[in-house]
Amino acid sequence: MAISTADFKNGMCIEYNGKLCTIVEFQHVKPGKGGAFVRTKLRDIRSGRVVDYTFNAGTKFDSVRLETKKLQYLYNDGVDFNFMDNDTFEQMAIPADTVGDAAKWLKENDEASLLYAGDELISIEPQMFVELEVTETDPGFKGDTVQGGSKPATLETGATVQVPMFVEPGDVLQIDTRDGRFIKRV
């Protein structure tokens, strides 16, 4: 479906220069001299990069329908990550390179959001907060906690995060998946 710059809304997805982009923000400008134009900030869906573009008013674009599906992560068979739709119980295998960095936050039986543009899978987003067990970390020594220091800890999914000195192997931690930050011990 073709749309023009007059139809722009924040969050809308368009195809520009062969790339799928979401509109972060836009501004219609009507200078006193010359034609109207639209300043935009577009985020490339695949790379996440935000770039400024300026278009003449009335420029046409192809609109892309984005759809999010919530699926349950089942297991990794060494090649693919396997997910299940909880409504239809249909299972699908997704290659590891498509899953990308989200893999370090996926724990069996957790839900993940899969973003589709048309029929094409664009990205996989784990839950915003996950609870993972610490499998390995250096011991904290008496007096280290007073300094407010941190140490690296390896979690059950293989991810490494910075944690406070009091965290021990076997502790279950709540982690913010957006930046890999320790939130609290559960």
KOLLUMVO-574128 format. One record per residue (C-alpha): residue in three letters; x, y, z. Coordinates in steps of 0.25 Angstrom, whole numbers. Layout:
KOLLUMVO-574128
ALA, X, Y, Z
...
//
This chain:
KOLLUMVO-574128
MET, 0, 0, 0
ALA, 6, 14, -4
ILE, 6, 25, 6
SER, 11, 39, 5
THR, 18, 48, 15
ALA, 5, 54, 19
ASP, 1, 40, 25
PHE, 13, 39, 33
LYS, 12, 35, 48
ASN, 22, 31, 58
GLY, 25, 16, 59
MET, 20, 14, 45
CYS, 28, 5, 36
ILE, 32, 9, 22
GLU, 41, 3, 11
TYR, 52, 13, 7
ASN, 64, 10, -2
GLY, 61, -5, -1
LYS, 62, -4, 14
LEU, 50, -6, 24
CYS, 50, 6, 34
THR, 41, 11, 45
ILE, 38, 26, 46
VAL, 44, 31, 60
GLU, 40, 45, 58
PHE, 36, 54, 47
GLN, 33, 69, 44
HIS, 26, 76, 33
VAL, 33, 89, 29
LYS, 27, 100, 20
PRO, 38, 111, 18
GLY, 33, 124, 13
LYS, 40, 122, 0
GLY, 41, 109, -7
GLY, 33, 96, -6
ALA, 29, 89, 7
PHE, 37, 77, 12
VAL, 38, 67, 23
ARG, 49, 64, 32
THR, 50, 50, 38
LYS, 58, 41, 46
LEU, 57, 27, 41
ARG, 62, 14, 49
ASP, 67, 3, 40
ILE, 59, -9, 46
ARG, 71, -19, 43
SER, 83, -11, 48
GLY, 76, -2, 58
ARG, 83, 10, 52
VAL, 75, 24, 53
VAL, 78, 33, 41
ASP, 72, 47, 37
TYR, 65, 48, 24
THR, 58, 60, 17
PHE, 47, 58, 7
ASN, 39, 67, -2
ALA, 24, 68, 3
GLY, 16, 58, -4
THR, 27, 47, -7
LYS, 21, 33, -8
PHE, 26, 21, 0
ASP, 22, 7, 1
SER, 16, 4, 15
VAL, 20, -9, 22
ARG, 11, -16, 32
LEU, 18, -20, 44
GLU, 13, -32, 53
THR, 18, -37, 66
LYS, 15, -51, 70
LYS, 18, -57, 84
LEU, 24, -71, 83
GLN, 30, -80, 94
TYR, 44, -84, 93
LEU, 46, -99, 94
TYR, 60, -103, 92
ASN, 73, -101, 83
ASP, 77, -113, 75
GLY, 91, -108, 72
VAL, 87, -102, 59
ASP, 73, -96, 61
PHE, 65, -90, 72
ASN, 52, -96, 73
PHE, 39, -88, 76
MET, 24, -92, 78
ASP, 12, -84, 76
ASN, 3, -86, 89
ASP, -10, -84, 81
THR, -8, -94, 69
PHE, 4, -102, 76
GLU, 11, -101, 63
GLN, 26, -102, 64
MET, 36, -95, 56
ALA, 52, -95, 55
ILE, 59, -82, 54
PRO, 74, -82, 50
ALA, 84, -77, 60
ASP, 89, -65, 52
THR, 74, -60, 51
VAL, 73, -61, 66
GLY, 86, -53, 68
ASP, 89, -47, 82
ALA, 75, -50, 87
ALA, 80, -65, 89
LYS, 88, -61, 102
TRP, 75, -57, 108
LEU, 66, -69, 104
LYS, 63, -79, 114
GLU, 55, -92, 111
ASN, 40, -89, 113
ASP, 41, -74, 113
GLU, 33, -66, 103
ALA, 39, -57, 93
SER, 33, -47, 83
LEU, 36, -49, 68
LEU, 34, -37, 59
TYR, 30, -40, 45
ALA, 29, -30, 33
GLY, 19, -37, 24
ASP, 24, -51, 24
GLU, 38, -48, 27
LEU, 44, -50, 41
ILE, 51, -37, 45
SER, 55, -39, 59
ILE, 54, -47, 72
GLU, 52, -40, 85
PRO, 53, -47, 98
GLN, 45, -43, 110
MET, 49, -30, 116
PHE, 53, -36, 129
VAL, 58, -51, 131
GLU, 62, -59, 143
LEU, 75, -67, 141
GLU, 84, -75, 150
VAL, 98, -72, 152
THR, 107, -84, 148
GLU, 121, -78, 150
THR, 126, -66, 157
ASP, 139, -62, 166
PRO, 136, -62, 181
GLY, 134, -49, 188
PHE, 144, -46, 199
LYS, 140, -40, 212
GLY, 141, -25, 211
ASP, 139, -24, 196
THR, 125, -21, 197
VAL, 127, -9, 204
GLN, 135, -3, 192
GLY, 122, -5, 184
GLY, 130, -13, 174
SER, 125, -23, 163
LYS, 130, -35, 157
PRO, 127, -43, 144
ALA, 117, -55, 145
THR, 114, -66, 135
LEU, 99, -69, 134
GLU, 92, -82, 131
THR, 90, -77, 116
GLY, 105, -74, 115
ALA, 103, -59, 116
THR, 113, -51, 124
VAL, 108, -39, 133
GLN, 114, -30, 143
VAL, 108, -33, 157
PRO, 111, -28, 171
MET, 121, -36, 180
PHE, 111, -43, 189
VAL, 106, -51, 177
GLU, 110, -66, 178
PRO, 108, -78, 168
GLY, 94, -84, 169
ASP, 88, -70, 171
VAL, 76, -67, 162
LEU, 77, -52, 157
GLN, 67, -43, 150
ILE, 74, -37, 138
ASP, 69, -26, 128
THR, 71, -31, 114
ARG, 71, -18, 108
ASP, 85, -15, 113
GLY, 89, -27, 121
ARG, 89, -20, 134
PHE, 87, -27, 148
ILE, 74, -23, 154
LYS, 73, -32, 167
ARG, 75, -45, 173
VAL, 62, -54, 173
//
